[in-house]
Amino acid sequence: MLRITSTVSRKYGIVNFLRNKKSIKTRMTSLQQIVENNECALALADSLQEMMAGIQSQLVLRKKQELIAENAALEKEIEEALTQLVQLEVKNGKKQILVPGARTFSTDAAPDAGSKTAAANASSNMPASEAKAPSAPPKEKKVKEKKPAAEKPSPVAEAPVDVGRLDLRVGKIVEVGRHPDADSLYLEKIDCGEAAPRTVVSGLVKFVPLEEMQNRMVVVMCNLKPAKMRGVTSEAMVMCASTPDKVEVLSPPVGAVPGDLVHCEGYTRQPDAQLNPKKKVFETCAPDLMTNADLVACYKGSALHVPGKGNVVSQSLKNVNVK
């Protein structure tokens, strides 16, 4: 009887051991699965963190580029305002003197009689010890006879500063896309009736959709000095009716073709080959370039037009600046 009981107990113990071993193995497998899942979660978190850092860097760079473009636009507006101020002072009879190192002119004011009298009194009240002894009379110098100077040819009279000196023409945008290095700028190829299209950079991304720029007829000013804008040389300027909140590209008359010349009633069209930035020709004309109540682009109230075809117009902006 004892042998039977012992044998049964031994078998029962073996069965329990096997069951416990299987349970431990199952638990180990589950624990290993948990560890593996934890490692996957950590790797996923690291990947997401890297993605977020890259996105944040791109957003910072884009905002920086927008601020640089806005700063350039503000500087241009400041220069235009300074130019208008100088013109108003000149009209009011004030003489302007360029101060070295300054961005503006200063008014030339001659010293008054009172200041001269004060200076004389100050010198008379100076102590004798500080006063300078009178200098000896200068020796007489032999005066050389100067030969009469040859007559210089009279300078050629410069054309008046008005809209006639601006080379305004009809163009067609044959290719347009975003500037590779500036989100607020378009990069365009414009056919102006010449041998090759001109490259033009325009800050119109915020105001005109890309699809409205494609294959569009425009009015361009072609005799500005070429200038680099974010690494790309711009060879002309697209003319627009403009307010601080809205900008519309000016439209030439129906039937106009690339290369048609834009005239202004009452002004002779005699554009400079290239405008000299120092003479501020466009800056002087700009305040008088505006649309009228009939949406027609004008200079001092005279319409800009293509002879025989019609006027240059805006879409909806009335009595606003053209630039």
Legacy VTK file of the C-alpha trace (Angstrom):
# vtk DataFile Version 3.0
C-alpha trace
ASCII
DATASET POLYDATA
POINTS 323 float
0.000 0.000 0.000
2.819 2.384 0.827
4.517 1.657 -2.469
1.337 2.480 -4.417
0.869 5.758 -2.497
4.474 6.753 -3.030
4.268 6.043 -6.732
1.083 8.112 -7.073
2.608 11.013 -5.163
5.700 10.925 -7.302
3.668 10.977 -10.519
1.503 13.810 -9.160
4.600 15.830 -8.317
6.034 15.337 -11.782
2.764 16.497 -13.350
2.733 19.639 -11.160
6.368 20.370 -12.001
5.649 20.100 -15.710
2.634 22.381 -15.350
4.640 24.967 -13.389
7.441 24.829 -15.963
4.973 25.429 -18.785
3.413 28.356 -16.878
6.849 29.898 -16.252
7.746 29.541 -19.936
4.464 31.223 -20.940
5.146 34.099 -18.540
8.689 34.526 -19.864
7.342 34.673 -23.431
4.818 37.343 -22.415
7.505 39.335 -20.592
9.785 39.186 -23.632
6.909 40.397 -25.843
6.335 43.332 -23.477
10.029 44.277 -23.631
9.993 44.137 -27.430
6.830 46.277 -27.593
8.440 48.808 -25.240
11.534 49.022 -27.457
9.339 49.603 -30.556
7.448 52.351 -28.738
10.698 54.086 -27.736
12.012 53.914 -31.323
8.721 55.354 -32.626
8.871 58.192 -30.080
12.447 59.051 -31.135
11.407 59.075 -34.796
8.454 61.382 -34.082
10.708 63.704 -32.072
13.141 63.982 -35.007
10.262 64.708 -37.406
8.926 67.452 -35.127
12.385 69.039 -34.872
12.705 69.076 -38.677
9.241 70.617 -39.127
10.000 73.295 -36.503
13.292 74.159 -38.243
11.494 74.550 -41.602
8.827 76.807 -40.034
11.490 79.034 -38.435
13.373 79.318 -41.744
10.184 80.179 -43.665
9.204 82.846 -41.115
12.717 84.323 -41.306
12.502 84.566 -45.104
9.091 86.269 -44.876
10.418 88.807 -42.367
13.422 89.570 -44.604
11.094 90.185 -47.589
8.792 92.405 -45.498
11.797 94.366 -44.203
12.980 94.987 -47.770
9.505 96.237 -48.736
9.411 98.592 -45.728
12.836 100.004 -46.589
11.623 100.713 -50.128
8.541 102.529 -48.794
10.749 104.595 -46.464
12.977 105.618 -49.385
9.910 106.657 -51.400
8.580 108.697 -48.461
11.945 110.434 -48.055
11.995 111.265 -51.762
8.512 112.796 -51.550
9.581 114.839 -48.518
12.591 116.212 -50.401
10.369 117.153 -53.355
7.923 118.984 -51.103
10.734 120.927 -49.403
12.216 121.869 -52.772
8.803 123.094 -53.962
8.569 125.224 -50.815
11.870 126.926 -51.634
14.144 125.123 -49.186
17.643 124.320 -50.423
18.712 120.731 -49.778
22.263 119.754 -48.796
23.410 116.124 -48.814
24.975 115.348 -45.427
27.791 112.721 -45.719
26.781 109.458 -44.082
23.099 110.489 -43.816
20.143 109.051 -45.746
18.340 112.398 -46.063
19.055 115.993 -47.006
19.307 118.816 -44.501
18.066 122.371 -44.999
20.765 124.903 -45.883
20.396 127.856 -43.480
22.779 130.803 -43.751
24.082 132.201 -40.422
22.173 135.297 -39.312
23.622 138.681 -38.362
23.104 138.026 -34.650
25.400 135.011 -34.679
28.110 137.032 -36.449
27.812 139.831 -33.857
28.047 137.348 -31.007
31.184 135.860 -32.492
32.721 139.328 -32.816
31.864 140.183 -29.206
33.338 136.913 -27.992
36.611 137.633 -29.728
36.732 141.190 -28.324
36.206 139.934 -24.739
39.014 137.367 -24.994
41.884 137.944 -22.505
44.981 139.529 -23.935
47.047 136.481 -22.995
44.824 134.289 -25.206
44.497 136.747 -28.058
46.760 136.081 -31.006
49.285 138.694 -31.974
48.585 140.354 -35.292
50.345 138.531 -38.048
52.911 140.245 -40.204
51.604 141.562 -43.521
51.961 138.919 -46.221
54.641 139.340 -48.808
53.496 140.508 -52.132
53.226 137.714 -54.611
53.687 138.079 -58.271
50.418 137.509 -60.025
50.749 135.288 -63.001
48.758 136.226 -65.979
46.185 133.579 -66.722
45.387 132.667 -70.228
41.727 132.958 -71.109
40.069 129.595 -70.718
38.671 127.993 -73.798
34.934 128.170 -73.984
33.298 124.946 -72.844
30.433 123.578 -74.888
27.119 124.193 -73.216
25.640 121.032 -71.631
22.781 119.338 -73.390
19.520 120.180 -71.656
18.119 117.169 -69.784
14.587 116.044 -70.559
11.989 116.991 -67.935
11.309 114.407 -65.249
7.910 113.006 -66.161
6.229 109.810 -67.337
7.678 110.216 -70.841
11.050 108.979 -69.517
9.576 105.644 -68.377
9.774 102.792 -70.914
6.310 101.254 -70.416
5.413 98.380 -72.752
2.877 95.592 -73.122
4.156 92.121 -72.189
2.861 88.576 -71.820
3.843 86.186 -69.033
4.917 83.016 -70.846
6.297 81.218 -67.781
5.773 81.708 -64.042
6.634 79.876 -60.832
7.583 80.443 -57.220
11.031 81.873 -56.463
13.235 78.985 -55.233
14.550 81.009 -52.278
11.616 83.294 -51.337
8.034 82.236 -50.600
6.596 85.719 -51.277
8.102 86.149 -54.781
7.133 84.944 -58.259
9.781 84.224 -60.890
8.452 85.081 -64.374
9.510 85.020 -68.008
7.793 87.901 -69.857
7.653 88.343 -73.635
8.069 92.078 -74.330
8.295 91.748 -78.113
12.083 91.331 -77.980
14.415 88.564 -79.150
14.176 86.757 -75.787
11.808 86.980 -72.802
12.870 89.072 -69.807
13.350 87.555 -66.356
11.224 89.407 -63.799
10.866 88.906 -60.025
7.581 90.155 -58.516
6.390 90.205 -54.900
2.821 89.217 -55.772
2.438 85.772 -54.151
0.269 87.151 -51.305
-2.019 89.075 -53.658
-2.406 87.194 -56.964
-2.883 83.385 -57.284
-0.387 81.548 -59.455
-3.046 80.431 -61.952
-4.045 84.077 -62.576
-0.439 84.965 -63.462
-0.044 82.305 -66.159
-0.252 83.532 -69.794
-1.422 86.946 -68.560
-1.072 90.198 -70.517
0.643 92.856 -68.393
2.258 96.302 -68.527
5.963 96.312 -67.651
8.540 99.069 -67.105
11.594 97.982 -69.089
14.267 100.626 -68.408
14.861 100.080 -64.705
18.427 99.165 -63.815
18.555 95.334 -63.466
18.736 94.319 -59.809
19.261 91.036 -57.989
16.377 89.833 -55.825
17.295 86.852 -53.653
19.970 85.742 -56.096
17.967 86.243 -59.337
18.468 89.316 -61.564
15.170 91.050 -62.348
15.132 92.903 -65.697
11.808 94.760 -65.512
8.867 95.572 -63.219
5.217 94.516 -63.544
2.999 97.584 -63.033
0.140 97.209 -60.525
-2.593 99.225 -58.832
-1.769 98.994 -55.152
-3.096 99.559 -51.640
-1.617 98.211 -48.379
-4.201 95.402 -48.404
-4.765 94.682 -52.092
-2.740 94.638 -55.301
-4.078 94.219 -58.867
-1.952 93.699 -61.974
-2.748 96.379 -64.581
-4.303 95.097 -67.823
-3.444 96.472 -71.273
-6.322 97.079 -73.698
-7.928 94.219 -75.623
-6.016 93.580 -78.847
-2.647 94.726 -77.477
0.314 92.442 -78.233
3.741 92.008 -76.607
5.986 94.925 -77.475
3.228 97.535 -77.901
4.372 100.885 -76.464
2.364 102.597 -73.728
1.938 106.379 -74.124
0.481 109.110 -71.899
-1.716 111.867 -73.268
0.069 115.226 -73.219
3.579 113.837 -72.627
6.184 112.997 -75.272
7.418 109.424 -75.024
11.246 109.668 -74.856
12.380 107.009 -72.345
15.909 106.830 -70.978
17.902 103.837 -72.208
18.287 102.932 -68.521
17.082 104.972 -65.558
19.850 106.320 -63.341
18.924 105.382 -59.736
20.687 108.495 -58.427
18.371 110.813 -60.408
15.218 109.250 -58.882
13.190 109.591 -62.092
10.648 106.872 -61.285
10.499 107.897 -57.616
9.621 111.444 -58.727
6.889 110.246 -61.103
5.447 107.597 -58.756
3.245 109.884 -56.577
1.412 111.087 -59.728
0.826 107.591 -61.162
-2.694 106.619 -60.053
-5.915 105.007 -61.232
-8.931 107.301 -61.606
-12.593 106.801 -60.770
-13.040 104.911 -64.074
-10.221 102.417 -63.227
-7.934 103.966 -65.901
-4.234 104.207 -65.020
-3.130 107.866 -65.307
-0.203 110.227 -64.804
-1.338 113.563 -63.357
-4.839 112.749 -64.601
-3.769 111.870 -68.178
-4.575 108.321 -69.293
-1.926 105.689 -70.038
-2.903 104.042 -73.322
-1.794 102.019 -76.330
-2.517 104.226 -79.362
-5.432 102.955 -81.412
-6.232 100.119 -78.963
-7.353 101.644 -75.663
-6.443 102.483 -72.092
-4.507 100.595 -69.424
-6.888 99.698 -66.572
-7.152 97.982 -63.179
-9.842 95.461 -62.268
-11.498 97.153 -59.273
-9.105 99.548 -57.525
-10.037 103.228 -58.032
-8.000 106.312 -57.093
-4.995 104.313 -55.820
-1.278 104.447 -56.554
0.277 102.632 -59.488
3.704 101.077 -58.934
LINES 1 324
323 0 1 2 3 4 5 6 7 8 9 10 11 12 13 14 15 16 17 18 19 20 21 22 23 24 25 26 27 28 29 30 31 32 33 34 35 36 37 38 39 40 41 42 43 44 45 46 47 48 49 50 51 52 53 54 55 56 57 58 59 60 61 62 63 64 65 66 67 68 69 70 71 72 73 74 75 76 77 78 79 80 81 82 83 84 85 86 87 88 89 90 91 92 93 94 95 96 97 98 99 100 101 102 103 104 105 106 107 108 109 110 111 112 113 114 115 116 117 118 119 120 121 122 123 124 125 126 127 128 129 130 131 132 133 134 135 136 137 138 139 140 141 142 143 144 145 146 147 148 149 150 151 152 153 154 155 156 157 158 159 160 161 162 163 164 165 166 167 168 169 170 171 172 173 174 175 176 177 178 179 180 181 182 183 184 185 186 187 188 189 190 191 192 193 194 195 196 197 198 199 200 201 202 203 204 205 206 207 208 209 210 211 212 213 214 215 216 217 218 219 220 221 222 223 224 225 226 227 228 229 230 231 232 233 234 235 236 237 238 239 240 241 242 243 244 245 246 247 248 249 250 251 252 253 254 255 256 257 258 259 260 261 262 263 264 265 266 267 268 269 270 271 272 273 274 275 276 277 278 279 280 281 282 283 284 285 286 287 288 289 290 291 292 293 294 295 296 297 298 299 300 301 302 303 304 305 306 307 308 309 310 311 312 313 314 315 316 317 318 319 320 321 322
